[in-house]
Amino acid sequence: MLCYSLFYCNFNSKRNIIKNTNKTNRLSSGQKTRFISEKTHQDNVAVKPDLHQRNKHRGRYDFNQLIAVSPLLAQFVKLNDHDDVSIDFANPQAVKALNQALLKQFYGISAWDIPENYLCPPIPGRADYLHYIADLLATANGGVAPKSGAVRVLDIGVGANIIYPIIGHREYGWHFIGTDIDALAIANAQQILDVNNLEAIELRLQGLSSAIFKGVVLQNETFDITICNPPFHKSLAEASAGTQRKWHNLRKSSGKSFGASQSINKASTLNFGGQSTELYCAGGEEAFIGQMVSESKQFSTQCLWFTSLVSKASSLPSVYRTLKKVNALQVKTINMAQGQKKSRIIAWTFLSATQQRQWLSSK
């Protein structure tokens, strides 16, 4: 069964908040406020040069501003072992609180939440994908990224968090159709849309377990671009191994002051990693993207650009071979990075350069 509720890390909201044992516990309330104020003066400096130039999250997080718009975040903001103001990124509740604050401050989302055991995405990386596809659309639009509700985007695997449509609509005014095979994910996403009055975003439940575009793309319906963040693990065992590596890295980066390694048992470690179809499917991302490419041929005149994230560089040769088989006229690989994490976007079209320009000029 193919599946695509697609995100990065799985959070169990029943877990207790990790007890912080770092030096900030010894500071008075006034001292904490003053110290955070001093430290966040540095947070405005751009320290993430790998992110897209239009990405609003290139600078370090300004926790004073984030707490001002979302006070819940305050309880998770501490000093780490490097005397930096931060949160414990190994604490799922802290990461969700950070996401809620970022969405509220930068994108005007007053209420956002995800169901228990669903995956919570990193917002800077999600924003990067959208800015790069805006650049892709700009290539046939006189070099200008289109900002219009006339631009239609199909999000394959929108998930319960609906992050891509939120950011894409707020940044560019685009109209989104989000699809997912998970009814609960669709229901939660719809609640987010309703409470925030996001009428430019529509949701569709994919009822065909073995299909990607079939069943959700209507006859004669057109899209300017499709996006997808596919499950990249091939099996439960591979997903579990990836989870263990993720936790190891989080513990190292969080530092002993957050007490992560003392507070996380084996069960919650596995749960955090996402042992579900959100993170794996038969054949992993290579098979998923391969089917997406093959199926896209049937919709070649209904979409300007098809795109997908590719987490593993080793998946690219197989994807390129499939693209050659379906006679894609143009293929682009767009590299992205967020710190040490490297990824890329694969994009393909069946339209000529002239047809691309005509497509966007008609908007």
C-alpha positions as MATLAB code, in Angstrom:
seq = 'MLCYSLFYCNFNSKRNIIKNTNKTNRLSSGQKTRFISEKTHQDNVAVKPDLHQRNKHRGRYDFNQLIAVSPLLAQFVKLNDHDDVSIDFANPQAVKALNQALLKQFYGISAWDIPENYLCPPIPGRADYLHYIADLLATANGGVAPKSGAVRVLDIGVGANIIYPIIGHREYGWHFIGTDIDALAIANAQQILDVNNLEAIELRLQGLSSAIFKGVVLQNETFDITICNPPFHKSLAEASAGTQRKWHNLRKSSGKSFGASQSINKASTLNFGGQSTELYCAGGEEAFIGQMVSESKQFSTQCLWFTSLVSKASSLPSVYRTLKKVNALQVKTINMAQGQKKSRIIAWTFLSATQQRQWLSSK';
ca = [
       0.000    0.000    0.000;
       1.315    3.414   -0.928;
       0.917    6.090    1.685;
       1.858    9.704    2.038;
       1.240   11.539    5.279;
       4.716   12.963    5.003;
       6.795   14.623    7.643;
      10.040   14.380    9.655;
       9.594   13.367   13.281;
       6.849   11.601   15.219;
       5.727   13.022   18.521;
       3.911   11.227   21.346;
       1.967   13.918   23.192;
       1.268   11.617   26.162;
       4.906   11.694   27.169;
       5.872   13.861   30.091;
       7.839   16.971   29.257;
      11.539   16.256   29.640;
      12.776   17.654   32.933;
      15.372   20.358   32.387;
      18.441   20.129   34.586;
      20.596   22.852   33.058;
      21.924   25.993   34.583;
      18.849   28.107   33.836;
      17.113   26.350   36.705;
      19.413   28.333   38.966;
      18.437   31.701   37.505;
      15.688   33.869   38.913;
      12.792   34.863   36.665;
      14.218   38.358   36.173;
      17.659   37.022   35.398;
      16.244   34.590   32.845;
      14.341   37.349   31.076;
      17.356   39.633   30.981;
      19.705   36.884   29.813;
      17.370   35.764   27.057;
      17.046   39.373   25.968;
      20.810   39.706   25.738;
      21.220   36.455   23.870;
      18.436   37.043   21.385;
      20.173   40.215   20.287;
      22.463   37.803   18.434;
      19.550   35.783   17.074;
      18.777   38.368   14.398;
      22.104   37.644   12.706;
      21.743   35.373    9.676;
      23.381   32.107   10.721;
      21.692   29.756    8.233;
      23.181   30.854    4.898;
      22.248   27.555    3.248;
      18.560   28.415    3.399;
      16.886   30.216    0.504;
      17.395   33.983    0.500;
      13.658   34.619    0.875;
      13.311   32.177    3.745;
      12.140   34.071    6.830;
      13.961   31.621    9.085;
      17.544   32.275    7.994;
      18.307   34.062   11.248;
      18.465   32.441   14.657;
      15.170   32.247   16.470;
      14.250   35.430   18.331;
      12.737   33.788   21.379;
      11.624   37.083   22.907;
       9.396   37.765   19.906;
       8.225   34.161   19.679;
       7.261   34.087   23.351;
       5.481   37.418   22.976;
       3.134   35.957   20.348;
       2.928   32.500   21.917;
       3.549   32.543   25.696;
       3.289   28.747   25.924;
       6.757   28.529   24.406;
       8.360   30.239   27.425;
       8.388   27.114   29.579;
      10.585   25.333   27.030;
      13.173   28.072   26.417;
      16.396   27.462   28.342;
      20.156   27.889   28.152;
      21.971   24.906   26.695;
      25.528   23.756   27.411;
      26.865   26.305   24.919;
      25.179   29.208   26.754;
      22.791   29.624   23.843;
      19.105   30.270   24.329;
      17.246   27.375   22.757;
      14.754   24.587   23.284;
      15.368   20.893   23.703;
      14.777   19.631   20.166;
      14.547   16.113   21.588;
      11.404   17.149   23.455;
       8.357   16.765   21.184;
       6.202   19.184   23.158;
       8.906   21.843   22.942;
       9.199   21.439   19.164;
       5.440   21.637   18.721;
       5.321   24.797   20.843;
       8.083   26.288   18.688;
       6.137   25.474   15.517;
       2.996   27.072   16.930;
       4.944   30.240   17.719;
       6.648   30.365   14.301;
       3.374   29.885   12.456;
       1.725   32.596   14.506;
       4.546   35.145   14.232;
       5.481   34.703   10.573;
       2.319   33.383    8.925;
      -0.554   34.710   11.038;
      -1.841   31.276   12.082;
      -3.724   31.787   15.332;
      -4.300   28.105   16.126;
      -2.390   25.032   14.966;
      -2.121   21.551   16.417;
      -1.582   17.945   15.338;
      -3.152   14.753   16.674;
      -1.347   12.484   19.089;
       1.357   10.379   17.403;
       1.355   12.423   14.193;
       4.468   13.949   12.742;
       5.600   17.514   13.338;
       7.596   19.084   10.478;
      10.551   21.501   10.624;
       9.179   24.782    9.307;
      12.403   26.311    7.855;
      12.920   23.323    5.561;
       9.287   23.322    4.459;
       9.544   27.015    3.592;
      12.702   26.376    1.553;
      10.941   23.895   -0.722;
       8.239   26.455   -1.500;
      10.685   29.257   -2.245;
      12.637   27.055   -4.626;
       9.546   26.007   -6.560;
       8.578   29.684   -6.753;
      11.936   30.221   -8.467;
      11.135   27.330  -10.789;
       7.866   28.960  -11.825;
       9.703   32.250  -12.261;
      11.870   30.790  -15.054;
       8.895   30.938  -17.427;
       7.508   34.126  -15.934;
      10.144   36.706  -16.811;
      12.221   35.805  -13.765;
       9.479   36.866  -11.356;
       8.022   34.412   -8.837;
       4.255   34.551   -9.407;
       2.180   35.738   -6.480;
      -1.422   35.073   -7.330;
      -4.396   32.994   -6.326;
      -4.503   31.915   -9.959;
      -1.457   29.718   -9.296;
      -2.686   26.250   -8.326;
      -0.516   23.834   -6.348;
      -1.209   20.164   -5.641;
       0.294   18.899   -2.367;
       0.561   15.100   -2.377;
       0.487   13.940    1.245;
      -0.603   17.182    2.881;
      -0.822   15.511    6.278;
      -2.427   16.591    9.514;
      -0.073   19.570    9.859;
      -0.856   21.174    6.447;
       2.380   23.180    6.646;
       3.148   23.495    2.927;
      -0.210   25.039    1.952;
      -0.120   27.417    4.921;
       3.309   28.795    4.073;
       2.758   28.778    0.308;
      -0.514   30.656    0.577;
       0.801   33.218    3.071;
       4.000   33.849    1.125;
       2.691   33.803   -2.451;
      -1.097   33.838   -2.328;
      -1.259   30.496   -4.170;
      -4.323   28.255   -4.191;
      -3.633   24.767   -2.821;
      -5.269   21.371   -3.143;
      -3.963   19.046   -0.433;
      -4.475   15.298   -0.694;
      -3.884   12.475    1.755;
      -4.805    8.834    2.203;
      -5.337    9.330    5.959;
      -8.860   10.464    6.880;
      -7.823   11.629   10.367;
      -5.025   13.742    8.879;
      -7.501   15.357    6.489;
      -9.960   16.010    9.323;
      -7.320   17.686   11.481;
      -6.046   19.755    8.555;
      -9.591   20.913    7.855;
      -9.959   22.075   11.451;
      -6.819   24.183   11.056;
      -8.211   25.696    7.868;
     -11.585   26.439    9.443;
     -10.279   28.148   12.568;
      -7.848   30.281   10.536;
     -10.295   31.070    7.695;
      -7.975   29.707    5.019;
     -10.442   29.385    2.168;
      -7.783   29.245   -0.546;
      -6.765   25.760    0.578;
      -8.870   22.714   -0.283;
      -8.491   19.116    0.903;
      -9.230   15.827   -0.828;
      -9.108   12.340    0.627;
      -7.296    9.896   -1.635;
      -9.485    6.803   -1.714;
      -7.201    4.730   -3.953;
      -4.474    3.168   -1.835;
      -2.260    2.376   -4.823;
      -2.602    5.721   -6.623;
      -0.966    9.118   -6.369;
      -2.631   11.409   -8.914;
      -5.474    9.143   -9.959;
      -8.608    9.707   -7.963;
      -7.718   13.208   -6.764;
      -6.930   15.093   -9.985;
     -10.204   15.815  -11.721;
     -10.765   15.559  -15.450;
      -9.536   18.704  -17.265;
      -8.271   20.162  -13.965;
      -4.886   21.890  -14.213;
      -2.101   22.643  -11.748;
       0.912   24.874  -12.098;
       3.031   22.662   -9.884;
       2.826   19.605   -7.648;
       4.817   19.047   -4.462;
       5.501   15.965   -2.375;
       7.641   14.863    0.565;
       7.613   11.079    0.124;
       8.253    8.426    2.774;
      11.913    7.551    2.359;
      12.251    4.316    4.374;
      11.663    0.936    2.752;
      10.528   -0.937    5.851;
       9.656   -0.711    9.532;
      13.120   -2.017   10.440;
      14.822    0.678    8.365;
      12.575    3.367    9.851;
      13.411    2.160   13.376;
      17.129    2.262   12.649;
      16.746    5.780   11.306;
      14.888    6.727   14.464;
      17.740    5.509   16.637;
      20.239    7.589   14.647;
      17.989   10.632   14.907;
      17.729   10.311   18.675;
      21.475    9.877   18.990;
      22.054   13.090   17.023;
      19.398   14.973   18.975;
      20.939   13.962   22.289;
      24.362   15.118   21.130;
      23.089   18.459   19.826;
      20.770   19.138   22.787;
      23.526   18.737   25.337;
      23.428   17.155   28.756;
      21.843   20.255   30.324;
      18.458   19.309   28.866;
      18.655   15.861   30.354;
      17.383   14.161   27.217;
      19.432   10.994   27.544;
      18.235   10.398   31.093;
      14.563   10.906   30.296;
      13.895    8.932   27.142;
      13.079    5.249   27.340;
      13.170    2.776   24.474;
       9.438    2.850   23.836;
       9.214    6.599   23.466;
      12.360    6.614   21.340;
      10.750    4.296   18.817;
       7.484    6.193   18.957;
       9.242    9.492   18.336;
      10.787    8.099   15.163;
       7.489    7.396   13.450;
       6.860    3.677   13.167;
       4.021    4.160   10.753;
       3.287    4.542    7.075;
       4.114    8.212    7.428;
       7.796    7.308    7.238;
       8.004    4.123    5.203;
       6.384    2.195    2.372;
       7.373   -0.697    0.147;
      10.434    0.325   -1.820;
      10.874    3.615    0.061;
      11.157    6.969   -1.652;
      12.776    5.474   -4.750;
       9.707    3.348   -5.492;
       7.262    6.060   -4.474;
       8.809    8.723   -6.700;
       9.171    6.187   -9.484;
       5.446    5.538   -9.431;
       4.766    9.260   -9.229;
       6.855    9.836  -12.356;
       5.181    6.985  -14.233;
       1.711    8.152  -13.272;
       2.476   11.783  -14.106;
       2.723   10.866  -17.797;
      -1.050   10.367  -17.820;
      -1.489   13.951  -16.592;
       1.252   15.480  -18.726;
      -0.948   18.255  -20.147;
      -2.670   19.034  -16.849;
       0.387   20.230  -14.940;
       3.209   22.631  -15.751;
       5.783   21.170  -13.318;
       5.795   18.004  -11.220;
       8.166   17.994   -8.240;
       9.160   15.887   -5.264;
      11.694   16.016   -2.471;
      14.430   13.380   -2.679;
      16.120   12.714    0.653;
      18.691   10.181   -0.547;
      21.075   11.033   -3.367;
      21.268    7.296   -4.070;
      17.620    7.404   -5.190;
      18.365    9.764   -8.079;
      19.740    7.339  -10.722;
      16.573    5.228  -10.605;
      14.378    8.341  -10.755;
      16.335    9.668  -13.743;
      15.891    6.353  -15.575;
      12.136    6.452  -15.036;
      11.968   10.065  -16.209;
      13.763    9.048  -19.390;
      11.269    6.219  -19.944;
       8.282    8.577  -19.748;
       9.995   11.083  -22.089;
       9.997   14.067  -19.746;
      11.093   17.052  -21.828;
      12.934   18.856  -19.052;
      14.321   17.627  -15.723;
      15.874   19.762  -12.998;
      17.566   18.799   -9.742;
      17.566   21.582   -7.156;
      19.914   21.129   -4.204;
      18.853   22.271   -0.741;
      20.515   22.255    2.667;
      19.616   23.002    6.256;
      22.704   22.743    8.408;
      24.187   19.290    7.938;
      21.026   17.928    6.344;
      21.278   17.778    2.566;
      18.329   17.132    0.264;
      17.151   18.036   -3.188;
      14.059   18.637   -5.295;
      13.531   16.670   -8.491;
      11.361   18.552  -11.006;
      10.115   17.495  -14.423;
       7.783   18.735  -17.124;
       6.325   17.419  -20.374;
       5.915   20.931  -21.802;
       8.361   22.788  -24.019;
       9.844   26.143  -23.022;
       7.373   27.895  -25.315;
       4.442   26.008  -23.834;
       5.652   26.869  -20.331;
       5.718   30.587  -21.102;
       2.283   30.412  -22.696;
       0.957   28.555  -19.663;
       2.013   31.229  -17.172;
       1.203   34.179  -19.458;
      -2.409   33.032  -19.497;
      -2.677   33.458  -15.714;
];
